[in-house]
């Protein structure tokens, strides 16, 4: 299944990505276009790891450990993309690096 297939059947496309996991074997990875996203990682005052994907509005997750929070944000990204595709919305927003001099 290719990324272009998401328009014709977004639920199957994104469920397929969710089943693959973060490190798919080469035999599975060759069937998909792998999408990479920048995420922010922080800890709150209780030590919970908070992860956000700035290019997808509202895409936030958390976990008790850094590893758990990263696994959770992968799932959140997949589900957010699925909803955006079903609603005909752009999958992501444009992000830009800016320079700030101090």
NORCORNOR-V31211 format. One record per residue. D_LAST is the distance of its C-alpha to the last C-alpha in Angstrom with 1 decimal. Layout:
d_last=D_LAST
d_last=D_LAST
This chain:
d_last=47.1
d_last=44.4
d_last=41.3
d_last=43.3
d_last=45.9
d_last=43.6
d_last=44.8
d_last=48.5
d_last=48.2
d_last=44.8
d_last=46.2
d_last=47.8
d_last=44.9
d_last=42.4
d_last=45.0
d_last=45.5
d_last=41.8
d_last=41.8
d_last=44.9
d_last=43.3
d_last=40.6
d_last=37.4
d_last=39.1
d_last=42.1
d_last=44.7
d_last=44.9
d_last=48.0
d_last=46.3
d_last=42.9
d_last=44.7
d_last=46.0
d_last=42.5
d_last=39.4
d_last=36.8
d_last=33.8
d_last=30.5
d_last=27.9
d_last=24.4
d_last=24.6
d_last=22.3
d_last=23.8
d_last=23.4
d_last=25.9
d_last=27.0
d_last=28.2
d_last=31.6
d_last=30.4
d_last=31.2
d_last=29.1
d_last=27.7
d_last=27.1
d_last=26.1
d_last=26.4
d_last=23.9
d_last=25.9
d_last=29.0
d_last=28.8
d_last=30.2
d_last=30.5
d_last=29.9
d_last=31.8
d_last=32.0
d_last=34.0
d_last=35.1
d_last=33.7
d_last=30.9
d_last=33.7
d_last=35.4
d_last=32.4
d_last=31.8
d_last=35.5
d_last=35.4
d_last=32.4
d_last=34.4
d_last=37.3
d_last=35.2
d_last=33.7
d_last=37.3
d_last=38.7
d_last=36.0
d_last=36.6
d_last=40.3
d_last=40.1
d_last=37.9
d_last=40.4
d_last=43.3
d_last=42.0
d_last=41.2
d_last=37.5
d_last=34.9
d_last=34.2
d_last=30.4
d_last=27.6
d_last=25.3
d_last=21.9
d_last=19.1
d_last=15.9
d_last=13.0
d_last=9.8
d_last=6.5
d_last=3.8
d_last=0.0
